[in-house]
Amino acid sequence: MKRKFGNFLAVLGGLIVSSLALAQDGGAAASGNSGLIAVGSALAIGLAALGGTLGQGRAADAALSGIARNPTSADKVFTPMIIALALIEFQAIMGFIVAFLLYGKL
């Protein structure tokens, strides 16, 4: 329970900092507040990488434990697992794109 609450606080903090970075207009970003944009972009890629790796680990764990319990279901489990891993990786790549776009505002 404490771990989930800590993860929730980390995500909430990332959302708050990144929303502050996105709320800057062009003049304010050039006046020295570009540090918030850098922090927002770092949090975007960091949280995307963290979430992606945790999601892929849990998906692989569930698929492998299902195959270990019933080896004949390997054909039915393998394809959905690969699709799930590809979608999780796509979300991590989207986090990288958001971080790149935020960093481009500097």
N, CA, C and O atoms as a DFTB+ gen file, in Angstrom:
424 C
 N C O
     1  1       0.821      -1.180       0.000
     2  2       0.000       0.000       0.000
     3  2       0.871       1.251       0.000
     4  3       0.583       2.222      -0.700
     5  1       1.950       1.215       0.801
     6  2       2.831       2.370       0.853
     7  2       3.531       2.596      -0.479
     8  3       3.778       3.734      -0.878
     9  1       3.849       1.500      -1.161
    10  2       4.534       1.620      -2.453
    11  2       3.610       2.252      -3.491
    12  3       4.040       3.094      -4.279
    13  1       2.345       1.846      -3.489
    14  2       1.392       2.429      -4.429
    15  2       1.181       3.909      -4.131
    16  3       1.069       4.718      -5.052
    17  1       1.128       4.265      -2.858
    18  2       0.971       5.668      -2.489
    19  2       2.196       6.474      -2.891
    20  3       2.068       7.612      -3.342
    21  1       3.379       5.899      -2.733
    22  2       4.601       6.579      -3.163
    23  2       4.642       6.761      -4.670
    24  3       5.056       7.812      -5.159
    25  1       4.212       5.737      -5.414
    26  2       4.141       5.859      -6.869
    27  2       3.130       6.916      -7.274
    28  3       3.368       7.676      -8.212
    29  1       1.996       6.971      -6.570
    30  2       0.985       7.979      -6.865
    31  2       1.536       9.381      -6.633
    32  3       1.313      10.280      -7.444
    33  1       2.248       9.569      -5.539
    34  2       2.824      10.882      -5.266
    35  2       3.878      11.265      -6.293
    36  3       3.983      12.435      -6.660
    37  1       4.658      10.302      -6.762
    38  2       5.669      10.589      -7.776
    39  2       5.011      11.007      -9.081
    40  3       5.459      11.955      -9.726
    41  1       3.955      10.313      -9.475
    42  2       3.251      10.674     -10.708
    43  2       2.577      12.029     -10.554
    44  3       2.618      12.851     -11.469
    45  1       1.961      12.264      -9.413
    46  2       1.305      13.549      -9.174
    47  2       2.312      14.691      -9.196
    48  3       2.035      15.749      -9.760
    49  1       3.473      14.488      -8.592
    50  2       4.513      15.512      -8.638
    51  2       4.997      15.773     -10.050
    52  3       5.235      16.918     -10.432
    53  1       5.142      14.702     -10.829
    54  2       5.546      14.861     -12.220
    55  2       4.518      15.628     -13.025
    56  3       4.871      16.460     -13.861
    57  1       3.251      15.353     -12.776
    58  2       2.196      16.070     -13.486
    59  2       2.172      17.545     -13.112
    60  3       1.959      18.403     -13.969
    61  1       2.388      17.840     -11.844
    62  2       2.372      19.231     -11.408
    63  2       3.542      19.995     -12.015
    64  3       3.366      21.101     -12.526
    65  1       4.723      19.415     -11.962
    66  2       5.899      20.100     -12.496
    67  2       5.809      20.245     -14.009
    68  3       6.159      21.291     -14.555
    69  1       5.341      19.200     -14.690
    70  2       5.257      19.301     -16.142
    71  2       4.163      20.268     -16.568
    72  3       4.296      20.928     -17.599
    73  1       3.077      20.368     -15.794
    74  2       2.047      21.341     -16.150
    75  2       2.560      22.756     -15.937
    76  3       2.182      23.667     -16.674
    77  1       3.406      22.951     -14.951
    78  2       4.009      24.272     -14.774
    79  2       4.932      24.608     -15.942
    80  3       4.990      25.754     -16.388
    81  1       5.644      23.613     -16.425
    82  2       6.537      23.846     -17.554
    83  2       5.754      24.143     -18.818
    84  3       6.172      24.974     -19.624
    85  1       4.634      23.483     -19.001
    86  2       3.826      23.723     -20.192
    87  2       3.060      25.035     -20.114
    88  3       2.678      25.580     -21.149
    89  1       2.825      25.555     -18.915
    90  2       2.045      26.763     -18.755
    91  2       2.851      28.025     -19.072
    92  3       2.270      29.107     -19.155
    93  1       4.134      27.921     -19.247
    94  2       4.952      29.084     -19.530
    95  2       4.705      29.581     -20.942
    96  3       4.667      28.796     -21.890
    97  1       4.536      30.890     -21.076
    98  2       4.427      31.435     -22.422
    99  2       5.820      31.738     -22.960
   100  3       6.808      31.551     -22.249
   101  1       5.914      32.198     -24.188
   102  2       7.208      32.397     -24.836
   103  2       8.104      33.390     -24.124
   104  3       9.309      33.162     -24.017
   105  1       7.542      34.489     -23.636
   106  2       8.356      35.503     -22.968
   107  2       8.872      35.038     -21.627
   108  3      10.002      35.346     -21.248
   109  1       8.055      34.301     -20.914
   110  2       8.472      33.838     -19.592
   111  2       9.543      32.755     -19.700
   112  3      10.430      32.673     -18.851
   113  1       9.465      31.938     -20.726
   114  2      10.463      30.884     -20.884
   115  2      11.821      31.477     -21.230
   116  3      12.854      30.935     -20.837
   117  1      11.825      32.565     -21.948
   118  2      13.090      33.186     -22.318
   119  2      13.674      34.014     -21.189
   120  3      14.845      34.389     -21.248
   121  1      12.882      34.311     -20.153
   122  2      13.359      35.191     -19.096
   123  2      14.071      34.452     -17.970
   124  3      14.367      35.064     -16.944
   125  1      14.352      33.185     -18.117
   126  2      15.116      32.478     -17.103
   127  2      14.358      31.371     -16.409
   128  3      14.914      30.716     -15.527
   129  1      13.126      31.141     -16.768
   130  2      12.352      30.059     -16.164
   131  2      12.455      28.777     -16.958
   132  3      11.586      27.910     -16.857
   133  1      13.490      28.648     -17.734
   134  2      13.635      27.445     -18.558
   135  2      14.037      26.233     -17.719
   136  3      14.036      25.109     -18.222
   137  1      14.370      26.440     -16.481
   138  2      14.707      25.323     -15.615
   139  2      13.510      24.420     -15.364
   140  3      13.654      23.203     -15.245
   141  1      12.320      25.026     -15.284
   142  2      11.114      24.223     -15.092
   143  2      10.829      23.365     -16.313
   144  3      10.340      22.242     -16.186
   145  1      11.130      23.884     -17.489
   146  2      10.931      23.097     -18.701
   147  2      11.902      21.922     -18.714
   148  3      11.535      20.814     -19.103
   149  1      13.117      22.158     -18.297
   150  2      14.102      21.070     -18.245
   151  2      13.689      20.014     -17.234
   152  3      13.833      18.820     -17.495
   153  1      13.179      20.433     -16.089
   154  2      12.717      19.482     -15.082
   155  2      11.509      18.711     -15.603
   156  3      11.398      17.505     -15.381
   157  1      10.602      19.404     -16.295
   158  2       9.429      18.738     -16.855
   159  2       9.803      17.707     -17.899
   160  3       9.228      16.619     -17.940
   161  1      10.769      18.045     -18.745
   162  2      11.181      17.080     -19.767
   163  2      11.918      15.897     -19.141
   164  3      11.769      14.762     -19.595
   165  1      12.700      16.155     -18.114
   166  2      13.388      15.051     -17.433
   167  2      12.395      14.129     -16.738
   168  3      12.553      12.908     -16.764
   169  1      11.377      14.707     -16.119
   170  2      10.365      13.876     -15.481
   171  2       9.544      13.108     -16.511
   172  3       9.152      11.967     -16.266
   173  1       9.283      13.723     -17.656
   174  2       8.502      13.034     -18.686
   175  2       9.221      11.780     -19.161
   176  3       8.609      10.715     -19.244
   177  1      10.488      11.885     -19.470
   178  2      11.203      10.699     -19.962
   179  2      11.479       9.721     -18.827
   180  3      11.469       8.508     -19.036
   181  1      11.724      10.238     -17.634
   182  2      11.983       9.348     -16.504
   183  2      10.766       8.528     -16.119
   184  3      10.875       7.322     -15.896
   185  1       9.606       9.172     -16.040
   186  2       8.389       8.451     -15.693
   187  2       7.961       7.509     -16.809
   188  3       7.435       6.428     -16.543
   189  1       8.183       7.913     -18.056
   190  2       7.845       7.024     -19.170
   191  2       8.726       5.780     -19.149
   192  3       8.243       4.669     -19.368
   193  1      10.004       5.966     -18.887
   194  2      10.908       4.816     -18.830
   195  2      10.582       3.918     -17.634
   196  3      10.587       2.693     -17.752
   197  1      10.301       4.530     -16.489
   198  2       9.965       3.760     -15.292
   199  2       8.670       2.987     -15.492
   200  3       8.605       1.792     -15.204
   201  1       7.642       3.663     -15.984
   202  2       6.368       2.987     -16.201
   203  2       6.464       1.903     -17.253
   204  3       5.864       0.838     -17.112
   205  1       7.220       2.171     -18.310
   206  2       7.377       1.175     -19.366
   207  2       8.081      -0.078     -18.886
   208  3       7.661      -1.192     -19.199
   209  1       9.146       0.101     -18.132
   210  2       9.876      -1.070     -17.651
   211  2       9.069      -1.851     -16.614
   212  3       9.093      -3.082     -16.610
   213  1       8.359      -1.147     -15.741
   214  2       7.524      -1.858     -14.771
   215  2       6.393      -2.604     -15.473
   216  3       6.095      -3.747     -15.125
   217  1       5.768      -1.974     -16.446
   218  2       4.683      -2.624     -17.173
   219  2       5.159      -3.826     -17.969
   220  3       4.498      -4.864     -17.987
   221  1       6.296      -3.692     -18.624
   222  2       6.823      -4.818     -19.400
   223  2       7.238      -5.963     -18.482
   224  3       7.047      -7.133     -18.813
   225  1       7.794      -5.629     -17.353
   226  2       8.181      -6.683     -16.407
   227  2       6.987      -7.441     -15.878
   228  3       7.016      -8.667     -15.768
   229  1       5.933      -6.708     -15.549
   230  2       4.734      -7.381     -15.034
   231  2       4.044      -8.196     -16.122
   232  3       3.545      -9.288     -15.852
   233  1       4.011      -7.677     -17.345
   234  2       3.384      -8.419     -18.441
   235  2       4.150      -9.706     -18.728
   236  3       3.548     -10.765     -18.905
   237  1       5.458      -9.613     -18.773
   238  2       6.270     -10.806     -19.025
   239  2       6.147     -11.797     -17.876
   240  3       6.094     -13.004     -18.110
   241  1       6.100     -11.309     -16.641
   242  2       5.948     -12.192     -15.490
   243  2       4.623     -12.943     -15.540
   244  3       4.572     -14.149     -15.300
   245  1       3.557     -12.222     -15.852
   246  2       2.246     -12.871     -15.915
   247  2       2.194     -13.894     -17.049
   248  3       1.647     -14.984     -16.881
   249  1       2.758     -13.546     -18.190
   250  2       2.733     -14.481     -19.321
   251  2       3.578     -15.719     -19.033
   252  3       3.158     -16.841     -19.316
   253  1       4.743     -15.518     -18.481
   254  2       5.612     -16.662     -18.212
   255  2       5.064     -17.553     -17.099
   256  3       5.208     -18.775     -17.154
   257  1       4.440     -16.951     -16.095
   258  2       3.856     -17.791     -15.043
   259  2       2.634     -18.541     -15.573
   260  3       2.365     -19.664     -15.149
   261  1       1.897     -17.927     -16.495
   262  2       0.781     -18.641     -17.114
   263  2       1.256     -19.795     -17.965
   264  3       0.650     -20.867     -17.963
   265  1       2.342     -19.579     -18.696
   266  2       2.905     -20.662     -19.512
   267  2       3.490     -21.755     -18.619
   268  3       3.413     -22.936     -18.956
   269  1       4.072     -21.373     -17.488
   270  2       4.650     -22.368     -16.587
   271  2       3.562     -23.240     -15.960
   272  3       3.779     -24.428     -15.725
   273  1       2.405     -22.660     -15.693
   274  2       1.314     -23.446     -15.117
   275  2       0.674     -24.372     -16.149
   276  3       0.269     -25.492     -15.835
   277  1       0.592     -23.882     -17.382
   278  2      -0.053     -24.662     -18.436
   279  2       0.782     -24.536     -19.709
   280  3       0.531     -23.639     -20.513
   281  1       1.754     -25.399     -19.910
   282  2       2.650     -25.272     -21.065
   283  2       1.956     -25.382     -22.417
   284  3       2.482     -24.896     -23.418
   285  1       0.795     -26.004     -22.465
   286  2       0.107     -26.111     -23.758
   287  2      -0.525     -24.790     -24.192
   288  3      -0.929     -24.654     -25.347
   289  1      -0.616     -23.819     -23.290
   290  2      -1.214     -22.529     -23.640
   291  2      -0.185     -21.531     -24.162
   292  3      -0.502     -20.352     -24.326
   293  1       1.013     -21.972     -24.420
   294  2       2.068     -21.058     -24.862
   295  2       1.711     -20.381     -26.180
   296  3       2.029     -19.209     -26.381
   297  1       1.053     -21.110     -27.081
   298  2       0.677     -20.521     -28.366
   299  2      -0.345     -19.407     -28.195
   300  3      -0.296     -18.399     -28.901
   301  1      -1.269     -19.587     -27.262
   302  2      -2.336     -18.610     -27.052
   303  2      -1.874     -17.410     -26.236
   304  3      -2.480     -16.342     -26.327
   305  1      -0.834     -17.555     -25.453
   306  2      -0.362     -16.479     -24.579
   307  2       0.705     -15.634     -25.262
   308  3       0.812     -14.439     -24.983
   309  1       1.488     -16.224     -26.143
   310  2       2.655     -15.540     -26.699
   311  2       2.273     -14.321     -27.536
   312  3       2.849     -13.250     -27.346
   313  1       1.324     -14.454     -28.451
   314  2       0.969     -13.344     -29.342
   315  2       0.368     -12.162     -28.586
   316  3       0.795     -11.033     -28.830
   317  1      -0.603     -12.351     -27.677
   318  2      -1.095     -11.191     -26.916
   319  2      -0.014     -10.539     -26.049
   320  3      -0.035      -9.328     -25.831
   321  1       0.935     -11.353     -25.554
   322  2       2.009     -10.781     -24.759
   323  2       2.885      -9.870     -25.613
   324  3       3.268      -8.787     -25.169
   325  1       3.205     -10.298     -26.833
   326  2       4.035      -9.470     -27.714
   327  2       3.304      -8.185     -28.082
   328  3       3.918      -7.119     -28.134
   329  1       2.002      -8.274     -28.337
   330  2       1.223      -7.069     -28.648
   331  2       1.194      -6.125     -27.451
   332  3       1.333      -4.913     -27.617
   333  1       1.016      -6.665     -26.251
   334  2       1.010      -5.832     -25.045
   335  2       2.365      -5.167     -24.830
   336  3       2.433      -3.994     -24.463
   337  1       3.439      -5.912     -25.058
   338  2       4.775      -5.326     -24.896
   339  2       5.014      -4.225     -25.919
   340  3       5.654      -3.221     -25.606
   341  1       4.511      -4.398     -27.136
   342  2       4.674      -3.361     -28.157
   343  2       3.899      -2.106     -27.789
   344  3       4.387      -0.995     -27.999
   345  1       2.699      -2.265     -27.243
   346  2       1.922      -1.096     -26.836
   347  2       2.559      -0.375     -25.654
   348  3       2.543       0.855     -25.591
   349  1       3.114      -1.132     -24.724
   350  2       3.804      -0.512     -23.590
   351  2       5.034       0.252     -24.084
   352  3       5.311       1.356     -23.614
   353  1       5.757      -0.324     -25.016
   354  2       6.941       0.346     -25.564
   355  2       6.542       1.611     -26.320
   356  3       7.261       2.610     -26.289
   357  1       5.399       1.568     -26.995
   358  2       4.916       2.758     -27.704
   359  2       4.635       3.887     -26.722
   360  3       4.923       5.048     -27.014
   361  1       4.075       3.559     -25.558
   362  2       3.828       4.602     -24.565
   363  2       5.131       5.190     -24.050
   364  3       5.200       6.393     -23.797
   365  1       6.156       4.382     -23.891
   366  2       7.458       4.902     -23.463
   367  2       8.061       5.800     -24.541
   368  3       8.680       6.817     -24.230
   369  1       7.881       5.425     -25.800
   370  2       8.387       6.262     -26.898
   371  2       7.627       7.583     -26.941
   372  3       8.219       8.626     -27.220
   373  1       6.320       7.552     -26.666
   374  2       5.552       8.795     -26.624
   375  2       6.037       9.693     -25.487
   376  3       6.052      10.914     -25.639
   377  1       6.430       9.122     -24.367
   378  2       7.012       9.914     -23.288
   379  2       8.310      10.569     -23.721
   380  3       8.587      11.712     -23.355
   381  1       9.113       9.845     -24.505
   382  2      10.340      10.432     -25.040
   383  2      10.023      11.584     -25.982
   384  3      10.713      12.603     -25.964
   385  1       8.996      11.436     -26.799
   386  2       8.624      12.505     -27.729
   387  2       8.146      13.735     -26.965
   388  3       8.491      14.860     -27.327
   389  1       7.354      13.531     -25.910
   390  2       6.901      14.656     -25.092
   391  2       8.098      15.349     -24.443
   392  3       8.158      16.578     -24.410
   393  1       9.045      14.573     -23.930
   394  2      10.227      15.162     -23.328
   395  2      11.032      15.928     -24.349
   396  3      11.554      16.999     -24.043
   397  1      11.145      15.406     -25.556
   398  2      11.877      16.085     -26.620
   399  2      11.192      17.391     -27.000
   400  3      11.866      18.398     -27.219
   401  1       9.874      17.390     -27.080
   402  2       9.145      18.613     -27.406
   403  2       9.258      19.653     -26.301
   404  3       9.377      20.848     -26.573
   405  1       9.219      19.191     -25.049
   406  2       9.394      20.130     -23.936
   407  2      10.798      20.717     -23.943
   408  3      10.978      21.912     -23.709
   409  1      11.782      19.882     -24.210
   410  2      13.156      20.363     -24.229
   411  2      13.379      21.329     -25.381
   412  3      14.244      22.201     -25.302
   413  1      12.608      21.182     -26.447
   414  2      12.715      22.091     -27.585
   415  2      12.213      23.489     -27.264
   416  3      12.509      24.430     -28.000
   417  1      11.463      23.647     -26.187
   418  2      10.966      24.964     -25.786
   419  2      12.031      25.801     -25.099
   420  3      11.824      26.995     -24.881
   421  1      13.162      25.207     -24.755
   422  2      14.220      25.960     -24.057
   423  2      14.786      27.057     -24.890
   424  3      15.680      27.775     -24.441
